[in-house]
Amino acid sequence: MNEQTLSPTVKSAMRTIDIIEYVVSCRRPLVAQEIARALSIPVSSLSYLLATLTERGYLQREGRRYSAGPGLARLQGPTPAFSLAERAAPLVRSLRVQLNETSSFFVRQGWEMEALVTETSDHALRYAVQTGRRTPLHCFSAGKALLAAMPDDEFERYLKESRREALTPTTITDADALREEIGLVRQTGVARTREESTPGIYGLAYAAQVDGEVAGAFSVAVPVVRFDEELDRRVVSALTRTAALFDIA
């Protein structure tokens, strides 16, 4: 099988590996034209691959020249040191590819949460998550998943100390109602929001653990007009599988 018979995805993967191997083997910084000429890769395709490899740290760029990046050395260590965001990123991308709906990974910050990683759906009608932005726990599916993972005493302290504003007419702010909602999340493992933070958006989330400790939550946001029982089933299955993979990554 030659390169012309490969699927675009496989061809892109092979070219990515070729670029890394060639840059490392040359042992000197290379300009893009040198890499393109040596590997017979169109400049348009090469530019995208070089940008991605540089963003992920597997190459580094100084001016117009590329060389091996710190990400490669990290992979060679006996215990590669990945940040939480780096561990979650490929799984969030996989969620987005499987479902073509906006997928994210959130971590708790006190009585709020922060989006560490997000991948946006390519549908014309989609929900966007801003990386680094802090949002309340009570009205987002990932927030409910994180609340459900709290010990009872901490959850009760949250109910006493937090300010739970109504962002939409369906936002749950009452303490007793939220207790009931979190009890349901604990039973099923899946947290849901129904237009509680943004009108027209449903959210589903699943808490993720590392070595028995809750590290964050994966979530998927879907416009109501696309949401049905079949998509609900697919999202729940994908979230459950993703959380399990994160724990063993």
N, C-alpha and C positions, 0 to 999 in steps of 0.2 A: 504493500500500500504506500503510495507516495503522497506528498503533501497536498496535491490537488484533489485527492479523493477524500481527504479528511473533512469532518464537519468543521464549521467556523469556530466552535467552542474548543474542540480538540486542537485545532491549528493554533489558536491563540495561546493555549496552555503550553504547547510545544515551543512556540516562539518565546514565550516568557522564560522558560527554562534555558533555552538557547542563549538568550541575552545575558542572563546571570552567569552562565558557564563561560561565555566568551569574555565578558568584562573581567571576571575573576582571573581567567587564564592569561589575559594580556598583561596583568600586573602594572598597568599604567592607566591614567585617566584617558577616556576616549570621547570624541565628539560623536554626536548622533549619526552624522554622515558616515563615519568609519564603521559603526555598528551596522547600519543599514546596508552598506556595501558588502561587508563581510558575510552577513547572514541572509542577504537577498530579501530583506523585509521592506515593503513600501514605507516611505517616510511618514505617511499619514497614520499607518498602523503603529509604527515604531514610537511615534510621539506619545500616543495614548499609553502604550505599555511602559515606556520610560517614566512617564508621570506617575503611573500607578506604583511602580517599583520604588520610586523615590519617596512617594508619600508613605509607603509601608516601611521604609527604612532599609530595604534590601539593596538599594543603590543610593549613592549620595551625589549631589550635583554641586560643582564649583564652577561658576561661569557657564561655559558651554560644554564642560567635560563631565563625564560620569565615571564613577569608580565604585568598588564594593562598599556597601553601607554597613552600619553597625548591626542591622537586623540579622545579617548572615552570621556574624560572630556569636550573637545571642543564641541562635539556633544550634550552634555547635557545643554549647556548654552542657555539662552533665544534668543540670536542672534549668532549662530555659526560663528566664524571668520575664513573663508576660504580665502586663497590667490587666486589670479587670476589663477595661475597654477593649484591649487587644484580644483577650480571650472571647469576649462576647461578639466582636465585630463579624467574624465569618458566620456565626450562627444567626445573627440578625440578617445578614445578607441572604442566607439560605432561606429564612422565613419569607423574606420579601420575594425571592425567586419562586418559591413554592406557591405562594398565595397571590402575588402581585397586589398586596395591600401594604400600607405603611406599617413597618415593623420597627420596634425599638427595644432598648434595654435601659432600665431605670435603676438608680440606687437611691436609698433613703438618705436624706440630709436633715436630721432632726425631725420636725413635724412636717417636712416637705420632702419632695423627691426631685432628682435631677436626671435628665436624659444624657447618658454617656454615649450611646450609639444610636443612630437612626438611619433607616433606609426608606425612602419615599416611593410609594406606588407610582407607576408611570401612566395610570389612568388619568384622563382629563379631569375627572372629579375625584379628588383625593384629599387626605388630611396630612398636613405637614407638622412635624415635631421639630422644635428648635433645640439643637444640642447645647447643653450647658444651662438651659433655662430651668429655674426652679418652679415647681407647681405644687399645689396642695395635694394631700393624700386622699382625701375623702371622696373626690369626684372624678378620679381617673381609675381605670381598671388596674393599672400597675400599682397605684397607691393602695387600692383595696387589697391587692395580693400581699403587699408589704404589711398592711395593718393586720391581716389575718395571720401573718407569721409571727407577730409580736406575742410575748407571754401575756396572760390575762391582766396582770397588774400594770404592765406598761401600756397596754391598750386602754385601760381605764384612766391612766394618767393622761394619755393623749386626749381622751374625751373631755377631761376637765380643763386641760391647758390650751387646746387648739382653738383657733378661730375658724369656724367652718362656714364660709360664705356660700350663698346660693348663686352659682354661675348661670344656671338655667332654671326654668320652672320645675324640672325633675331632679335637681340636685338634692341628695339626701344630706340634711344637716342635723336633724334631730338625733340625740344620743341613743335613744331606745331603738329607733329605726335603723341606725347605723350598726348597733349591736346585732340586730337581727340579720342584717345584710352580711356582716362579717362572719356570723355563725354559718350562714349558707356557703360562703366561700370556703370556710374550713371543712365543711362536709364534702364539697365537690372538688376542691383544689383549684377551681377556675373562678377568677374574679371577672365581673362584668359591669359595664356602665352602659346606660341607655340614654344618650343625649344629656348626660349629667354635667359635662364640662363644655361641650360644644353642640349646639343644635344640629341634628342631622347626622351625628356620628355615634356609632356603637363601638365599644372597646372590650377586648378580652385580654386577660393576662394570667400569667402563671409564675409563681415565685421560683427562684433558682437558688440552689444551695451549692456550697463548696465545703467539703469535709464536714458536713452536718450543720453548717452555719449559713443562714440566709444571706446571700450576697447581693441580690437585686431581683428584678422581675422582668421577664420578657412580655411584650404586649403587641397587639395588632389592632389597628384602628380601621374601621370599615364604614363608609357612607351607608346610611339606612337603605337607600334605594338599591344597593347591591346585596344587602344582607338577607339570607334565607336559611332554612334549616340545614341544607347541604353545606353551605359555606361555614355555618356555625360548627358543624361536625368536623370539617377539614381544619379549621383554625384551632379548635380544641386539641385535635390529634397532633397537629404540628407543634403547638406550644408545649404539650406534654413531652413529646419526643425531644424537643430542643432543650428543655430544662434538664432532662436526664443526660443528654450529651454534654451539657455544660458542667455538670457535676463530675464527669470523668475526664474532661478535657485536660 
